[in-house]
Amino acid sequence: MDQRLTRRRFLAGGTKLAGASLLAGMAEGAFGGLTPLSSRAAQNAALSPQSGAGSRLETDAHGMIVYSEEYITREMPVSFLDSWITPTEHFFVRNNEHMPQINLDEWRLSVTGEVARPLTLTMAELSKVEPRNVTNTIECAGNGRAFFQPRIGGVPWTRGGVGNAVFRGPALGALLQLAGAKSTARHVAFRGAALPSPDPLFTRSIPMGKAQDQDTIVATEMNGLPLTPEHGYPARALVPGWIGSASIKWLTEIRLLTHELAGYYMDSAYRLPARPSQPARENANVPVDSPRGSVITSLPVKSIIAAPVDGSAIDLGGAQVRIFGATWAGTSTVARVEISTDSGKSWQPAALGSEHARYAWRFWDFEWKPPEEGAYIVLSRATDNRGRSQPLELPSNPGGYLWNAMDRIRVTVGRGAG
């Protein structure tokens, strides 16, 4: 029985690249037909699911904001953030190619390159390798792009291009050991299934050290069930703590290389400028520095506010207001979350939730009793175990990547409001 699969392809608005190698790709360009928001004021204005402007956008049967059905791209409204494990139907989707037909009986996963024993595995053979469960927060590198100033082309993600799920599958390191990885191997590249196309493939590589992390896996399940086509069925790479583009979907080849993969998605896309601001450099956690810029790897420390929604009216005489959200820090650990209800003049600690895992987000809560009527700006600020905090403002970068400025909402407090 055929299963519908999807390969990543960026909706580039510019010139298509030709003559690229097999393991190469093209950069994300303008998202066809959409005008993304990107001003700092957009946090409290149009096209924010919290502000209610998201209602102007198309939604699917599960209430997800739909940016494209042809190249499936869906964002979770932040109001859906009520479960530590994100239901699969509410997990954001960023697919960049049409879904090819795959016959699972014919599907194979190969391990090639700098190995002593090249492998070609069926699903039955892959399933015999001892699996691991990894709870991981995946975030699109462009999540929050709509808040940058000046405007940046691309999918206008706000807060919901992120989700937390339990993935299951064999450790990548175990497969590399079975294949006899050579000492000359320095990077591991991933390739997924694709329809015939003149466009280069979307492929990326990770260093051997990350590939051999026990929690880097080839995932075949998500939240206790086989991966759905949108999320990479029948198998995807899972590179925990890193940007979503590292976890290539619809996996068909794992190739060990003597060097970092050469290709557009490694050489140009998913990089920060060669001389980013110090906050951007620290938050990017990027080990490679060159005139082309720095490769983005780990997610930066971040928090988002899920409730109350932006623009809420609150009754001064009512009960205490619950301010609630989520926080994560990629390969680091969140040390604390602080809340300001006076535009950043003072800060109070939020309570961190009990559910947590090494690479998973953590919920937080703060109880607030407004002192008087008026308009308030509420900010959230997370700090990781390395002392890195969300900045108040974030300088722009060409790709609109790694937005992690302090989250903010506006609420109005009055008598009889709400």
Secondary structure, DSSP 8 states (H G I E B T S, - for coil): -EEE---------S----S--TT--------TT-----SGGGGGSTT-TTTTGGGGS-B-TT--EEEETTTTEEE--GGG---SS--GGGS-EE--S---EEETTT--EEEEESBSS-EEE-HHHHTTS-EEEEEEEEE-TTTTGGG-SS---S----S-SEEEEEEEEEBHHHHHHHHTB-TT--EEEEEE---S-SS----EEEEHHHHTSTT-EEE-EETTEE--GGGTTT-EEE-TTB-GGGS-SSEEEEEEESS---SHHHHTTTEE-SS--HHHHHHHT-----TT-EE--B---EEEEEES-TTEEEETTSS-EEEEEEEE-TTS-EEEEEEESSTTSS-EE-EE-S---TBS-EEEEEEE---SSEEEEEEEEEEETTS-B--SS----TT-----S-EEEEEEEETT--
